[in-house]
Amino acid sequence: MLDRAKFCRMSFKEKCSEITFHGKLLATKKLGNHQVFLFWLKSFYVELWFNNRKGEIHGINSFESVKGLDFYLDDFSIQEIRKIVTDKN
């Protein structure tokens, strides 16, 4: 099973592939010229920062703590995110 430590050691291209094929999209948020996508990858969260103006990914950040979800709480509650994360479908 992929854990956060293994994910962090992956190349940029491998991370993008893992997010695309195994990530569960939880939320999106606009911040200036960026669109931030929050994904769940079985045991941790991943943020993908996409620059809309340049049309490219500017960063990938991963975290395990629910404290990292504070940025998204204006749009979703932690309870809603937990429901999505634990949903088997």
C-alpha positions in Angstrom: 0.0 0.0 0.0 1.2 3.5 -0.8 2.0 5.6 2.2 2.9 9.3 2.4 6.7 8.6 2.7 6.7 6.5 -0.5 4.6 9.1 -2.3 7.1 11.9 -1.2 9.9 9.9 -2.8 8.2 9.5 -6.2 9.1 11.6 -9.1 6.8 14.5 -10.2 5.5 12.4 -13.1 4.8 9.4 -10.8 2.9 11.6 -8.3 0.7 13.0 -11.1 0.0 9.5 -12.3 -0.9 8.3 -8.8 -3.2 11.2 -8.2 -4.9 10.8 -11.5 -5.5 7.0 -11.2 -5.9 6.5 -7.5 -6.8 9.9 -6.0 -10.3 10.7 -4.8 -11.1 14.4 -5.5 -12.5 16.0 -2.3 -12.5 19.7 -3.0 -11.3 22.5 -5.3 -10.5 26.0 -4.4 -9.5 29.1 -6.3 -6.7 31.2 -4.9 -5.5 34.1 -7.1 -4.2 32.6 -10.4 -4.2 29.1 -8.9 -6.8 26.3 -8.7 -6.0 24.1 -5.7 -7.3 20.5 -5.9 -7.5 18.4 -2.7 -7.3 14.6 -3.1 -7.4 11.6 -0.8 -4.9 8.8 -1.5 -6.1 6.0 0.9 -4.2 7.2 4.0 -3.2 10.8 3.4 -4.3 14.0 1.6 -2.7 15.6 -1.5 -3.0 19.2 -2.7 -2.3 19.9 -6.4 -1.6 23.5 -7.2 -2.4 24.4 -10.8 -1.5 27.8 -12.3 -4.5 28.7 -14.5 -2.6 31.5 -16.3 0.4 29.3 -17.2 -1.6 26.1 -17.6 0.8 24.0 -15.5 1.1 22.4 -12.1 3.1 24.5 -9.7 3.2 22.2 -6.7 2.1 19.0 -5.0 1.8 19.0 -1.3 0.9 16.0 0.9 -0.2 15.8 4.5 -1.9 13.4 7.0 -3.3 15.7 9.7 -6.8 17.1 9.5 -5.2 20.4 10.5 -4.2 20.7 6.8 -7.9 20.8 5.9 -8.4 24.2 7.5 -8.0 25.9 4.1 -11.1 24.1 2.9 -13.4 24.5 5.8 -15.2 27.5 4.3 -16.6 25.1 1.7 -16.7 21.7 3.5 -16.8 20.5 7.0 -14.4 17.9 8.3 -17.4 15.6 8.8 -18.3 15.9 5.1 -14.7 15.2 4.0 -14.5 12.2 6.4 -17.7 10.8 4.9 -16.2 11.0 1.4 -12.9 9.5 2.5 -14.5 6.5 4.2 -17.1 5.9 1.4 -16.2 2.7 -0.4 -17.8 3.7 -3.7 
